[in-house]
Amino acid sequence: MPQSAPLTEQKYVVPFVLVTSLFFLWSIGVNLNDVLIPHLKKAFDLTDFQSSFIQVAFFGGYFLAAFPAGRLMEKIGYKKGILVGLLICAAGTLLFLPAASSRVYGFFLLALFVMSSGQSFLEVSANPYVTVLGPAESSERRLNFAQSFNAVGAALVPTLGAAFILSGIEYTPTQRAAMSPQQVQAYITSEANTVKVPYLVITGIFLLVAALIYFAHLPEVQPHEKDEPSGNSPKSSVFNHSHLIKGVVAQFFYVGAQVGVGSFVIRFVKHTMPDTLEDMAGWGAQFLTGNHGAQASFLARMIPNSPEKMAALFLVAHQTGFMIGRFSGSWMMRRIPAPRLLSIFGLGALLCVVIGIVSSGFVAVLAIVLVGYFNSIMFPTIFALSLKNLGALTKRGSSLLVMSIIGGALIPAAMGRISDASDIQVAFVMPLICYLYVIYFAVRGYRPNPPLIAPDSAAAAEAK
């Protein structure tokens, strides 16, 4: 068996470690949304469609900021671009404090939009930067490894978010209708205020990492020169690279599917097995009362004792599978070509969604939880395959791929609309369609056009 290319080179180890830390960091914003959706849904009495505006605002920021980020990156380089992104992220998370005080749903959406605009800068800079911090042959594996730490955050953040944001206090429509306006406002105030401390802590983390990056040495590495398009060639536009365009479409559908599934895992579990959740929550409440008493506030936060918190455990399991898949996928890529592994994981995700739609109870829930594992390698693999042979156009191609993250806004909104019209289980037909295109990209669409032969080289070849 041929020796695989090393993950990176010794001279790039420190920059690689620092930039990899960013992948963990921006997982906070993305994955807290899956907790915010059910939390703000109950606080502001939203429909599934209205609650999906959280993802619309978040990924709308990604979309609108990505192209300016790519152009700015070409002028100021990777390090300054990362610093700009971190400072914008900190401004967005800080806005959660006045948003909670105002108790206005639209203010929360604005805060999410600003934070995600900063994360767009981080994505546009960090993803392509990782692909060039080492041999071209191991770029897909390197990006999958770096993204594995994003998956660690994906598993950890929902656990902490459920513990410190979800109150476990939930009223039925009948109970809420019987409440006085003052009681409703007190309830909204209490629920809105639970986000203040978590997002203040996140602001501090963004600023700390910005300080570390500022004082660190990050070399401005050039894209791999192999097959680099000439500035005067017909390939000097990213739109002439068909595999990149197909990759943008694949990334649109993948992100839409990943965010759509993650956004509605809690909703799916509550819809599919409500009686089981009630029983499981009762066990949690009995454990707290019988063994530790109500004064054990930390245990009361960490041990699920309501259907809402119990359903959040399945989201944690979903994201834990995502983390395991990232690390195991990076290891498997040493022996299995990236496109083939992507097609296998795409088929796995497709099968799980089909089972989730046609079955019921715990079987349906387990299938949707397992989708997290199969989602794991898709984003970094599509990203790296799409940037093949772009050379000097890598940063611009990266901005297009980050713009495609708008799928995370549109697909969940479509799922919310379908859920309101029928039920959440039927809405999972949208991810099913998305995975079909990902499989197509993995089988055929990823193949780059043959590299251009320079005119002088072509003439010399004909002379021979």
N, C-alpha and C positions, 0 to 999 in steps of 0.2 A: 504494500500500500504506500503511495507517495506521501512524503512528509508534508503536512499542511503548513501554510505560511504562519509565522508568529502573529499573535494578537496585535502587538505594537512593537516599537523599537525602544531601546533603553533611553534614548534622548527625549522621548515623548512621554515617558511614564508619568511624571509630575503633572504636565498639562492634561493628560488623559484622565488622571484621578480627579483633578479639580473640575474639569468639565463634566465628568460623569456624575459628580455630586449635584449638578444642576438638574439632571434627569430625575433624581429623587425629589428635588425641591419643587419642580413644577407639577409633580404628581399630586401635590397637596391641593392646588386649586381645582384641578380636573376632578379629582375623586371626592372632594367635599361636596360637589354639586349633587352627587347621588344621595347625599344625606339632606342637603338643602331642599331638594325637590319635595320629598314627603313632608319635611318640616314646615316650609313656607306654604305648602298646599293646605295643611290643616290650619295654620295660623291665619291665613288670609282667605280661607274657604274658597280655594281655587278649583277649577276643573282640571282634568289631566292635561288638556290642551293648554290652558293658562299656565300651569306649573312647568310645562315644557319651555316656556319663554326664558327660563333660567339658562337652558342650553342654547337657545337662540341668541341671547345677549352674550353669553360666554364665547361661543364659537363664531359669532358675528365679529367680535373683537379680533379673534385670530385672523379671520378672513380679510378684514379691512386693513389691519396693520401689517400683514405679511409682505405685500409688494413693496410698500415704503421701507420696510425693514431690510428686504433684500437689496434694494438700491442703496440704502444708507450703508449697509455692510460692505458694499463694493468700495465705498469712499473711506470709511473709518476703520475697517478691519474687524476681526472677530472679537477681540478683547473689549474694545469700546462698545461694540454692539451688545455684548453680553451685559456690560454695566448699565447701559441705557435700559435694557429689558428689566433688569433687577430693580432699578429705581421706579420704573412705571408700575411694576408688580406691587412694590411696597405702597405706592400711592393708592392703588386700587384696594388693597386689603385694609388700609387705614380708613377708607371711605365707608367700611362696614359699620364703624362706630356711629357716625351721624345717621346712617341709613337705619340702624336699629332704634336710634332715638326718635327719628321722624315717624317710624312705623308705616312707611310708604313702600309698597312692593316695588314700584318703579325705581326707587332709590337703590334698592338692593341690585336691581338689574344694571343700573349705571355702574355701581362698584364692581360688579362682575365683568362688565365690558372693559373697564379701565385695566383691571388686573389681567385679563386675558390678552389685551393688546400688548402688555409687557411680556407675557409668556410667548406671544408670537415672535417677538424679537429673540427670545431664548431659543425657540425651536429652529428659527431660520439660521441662527448662528451655530448652535451646538451640534445639530444633526450632521450637517456637511463637514463641520470641523473634525468630528470624530472619525468620519470616513477617510480623511486624509492624514490622520495621525498614525501612520503605519503603512504596511504593504497594501497595494490595491487589491491583491488576491484575497485578503481577509477582511475587506471593508464591511461586508454584510455581517460577518461574525462579530466584528468589533462593535458595530452599532447595536446588534442584538444584545451583546454583553452590557454595554452602557445603558441600554434601555431596560435591562433587568433591574436596575436600581430604581427606575421609575416604577416598576412593578412592585418593588418592596414597599414603596409609598402607597401604591394602590391597595395593598393588603392591610397596611397599618392605619392609613388615614380614616377609612370608614369605621374601624373599631373605635378610634378616639373620637371621631365625629359623632357616632351614635351615642357614646358615653357622655359627651360634654355639650352636645347641641340638642339631641332629642330628649324631650322632657318625659315622654311616656304618658303625658296627659292628653287625652283625645276625647272629643265629644261627637256624638252622632248628630246628624242634621236636626233631628227632633229636639235633642237636648240643647243644641245651640240656639234654635229658634225660641226656646223657652227662657233663655237668658236675657237679662236687661242689657241695654246698650252699654251701661257702665261696666257690667261684667264681661261683655265681649271685648271692650277696649282693654280691660285689665288683663284678659287672657292673651290678646295680641301683644301687649307690651311685654308680658312675661316671656312669651315665646320668642319675640324678636330680640330681647336682651341676651338670650343664651349664646348668641354668636359673637358678642363683644370680646370676651376674653380670648377665645380661640383665634380670632382674626387679628387681635392685637399681638399675640405671640407670633403669629405667622409673619406679621410686618417686621418684627424684630429679627426673625430668621433671614428674611430677604435682605435686610440691611447688613447683617453680619456677613453673609456670603458675598455681598457686593464689596465689602471691605477686604475680604480675603482675596478676591479676584483682582482688586485694584493693586494690591501690593505684590501679586504673583507675576511671574514671567510667563506669558503665553506667546509662543512663537507664531508669527503670521505665516503658516505653512501654505504653499501654493498647491492647487489641485494637481493630481497625478497627470503627467504629461502624455501618457499613452493615449493615442487617438484623439488628442486635443484638437477641436475644430479651429481652423484658422479664422481670424477676424474678417477676412475678405471672402470666405468660402460660402457656398449656399447653406451650410449648416451653422452659420453664425447667429441664427435665431433659435431660441429654445423650441419654438413651435415647429421647427423642421425635424425634430427628434420624436418620431412617432411613439417610441417606447416610453418616453417621458410623459407624453400626453395621455397615453393609456394608463400610465402609473398614477397620474393626477386623478383620473376617473376612478381607478381602483382604490386610491387612498380616500377619495370622497365617500365611496360606498362602505369601505371598511370602517372609517371613523364613525360614519352614521350608524352602522350596525353595532359597533362597540359601545358608543355612547347611548344609543337607544336601548340596548339590552341592560346596560348598567343603570340607566336612569329609572327603569321600571322593574328592576328585580324585586324591590320591596313591595311595590304595587302588585306584581305578579304573584308573589308568595301569599299576600293577604287575600287576593282574589281566589287562588287555587286551593288553599287549605286553611280557611279561616278557623274552623273548629279545632284543628290540631294546634294552631298558634295559641288559641285561648288556653288549651290544656297545658302547653309548654310554658306559657307565661305564668300560669297558676303555680307550676312547680317552682319557678324562679322566685315568685313572691313568697311562697311557703318556706323556701330555704332561707330567705332573708329574715323573715319574721321568727322562724323557729330556731335559728342558729346564731344570728348575729344582732338581731334587733334593728329597729328603724334608725338608730343613731349611727350605724355603720354607713356613713354617707358615701365613702369610696366604693364599697361593695354594692351599694344601691345603684351607683352609676354603671358599674362594670357588669353586673349580673342582670341579664334581661328579665324584667318582671312585668312586661306589658306586651301585647301583640305587636306593637310598632317596633319595639326594641328587639323582640325575638325575630321578626322578619328581617331586621338589619343584620342578624347573624348570617343569613344566607347570602347577603351582599358581601360580607366579609369573606365567606367561603368562595364566592365567585371571584373575588379579587385575589385571594390566596392562590387559587388555581392559575390565575393570570401570572402571578409571580413565579410559581413553580415552572410554568411553561416557558417563561423568558429564560431562566437559567438552564433548564434542560434543553430548550431549543438551541441556545448558543452552543451547548456541548454537542448536540446531534449534528449541527452544521459543519463540524469538523469532518464528518464522514458522509453526510448526505448533502448534495447540492442544494443551495438556497431555494431555487425555484421549485424543485421537487418537494422539499419539506413544506413550502408554502402551500402547495396544492393539497398535500396530505392534511394539513391543519385546516385548510378551507373546507375540505370534505367533512372533516370531523365537526366543525362548527355548523355546517349545513344540516347534518344528520341530527345534531342535538336540538336545533331549532324546530325541525320537523317533529321530533318526539314531543317537544314542549307544546306544540300547537295541537297535536292530535290526541295526546294522553291527558291524564288528570292527576290531581293529588300530588303525592310525594315524587312520583316518577317524572311528572312534568317539571316540577321544581328542580329536581336533581339534574335533569337535562339542561335546563337554562343555567344552572350553576356551573356545569361543565363547559359551557360556551366560553367562560373566562379563560380556561386553559388553552383552548384552540385559538382564541384571539391573540394570544401572547406574542407570537413572532411576527404578526402580520404588518404592523406599522413600520418597524425598522427594516424589515426585509423588502417591503414595497418601496420604501424610501431609498435604500441603497441600490436596488436594482434599477430604479428609475433614473438615478444620477450617473449610471455607467456611461462612459465615453463623452461626458459633457465638458470636461476640461475647464476652461476659463468661464464657462457658462454655469458652473456648479452652483454658485450662490443664487443666480437668478432662477435656476431650476428648483432650488430648495425653497425659494419664496413661493413658487407656484404650488409645490407640494404642501406647504403649510396653508396656503389659501384653500386647498381642497378640504381642509379640516372643517369648512363650513357645513360639510355633511353631518357633523355632530350637532348642528343647529336644526337642519331641515328634516332629517329622518326621525328624530325623536318627536318633533312637532307633528309630523304625519302620523306617527304611532299614537300620539295623544289624541288627535282628531278621530282616528279609527276606534280607539278605546272608548271615547265618549259616545260614538255612534253605535258601538256593539259591546265589546269587552276587551280587556287588556290582552287576553290570550290570542284573539284574532289579530290584534295589532302586530304580533310578532311575525306576520307574513312579510313585513318590510325588511327586517334583517335577513330573512331567507333570500329575498331578491338580491340583496347586497352581496351575500356570500357567493352567489352564482357568478357575479362579475369578477370577484377576487380569484375564484378558481380559473376563470378564463385567462386572467392576467398571468397567473402562475404557470399555466400550461403553454400559452402562446404569446400573450401580449407583452411580456417583459423583454423579448428579444430585441436588442438594439440594432439599428441599421448598420450595415458594414461600414467600417471606418473609411473616411475619404482618403484617396491617394492624391497627393499633391500633384499639380500639373507637370512639374519637372520630372517627378518620379514616374508618372504615367508615360511620358514621352520616352524616357529611358527604357521602360519595360517594353514598349512597342518596338524600339530600335533593336532590342535583343531578339 
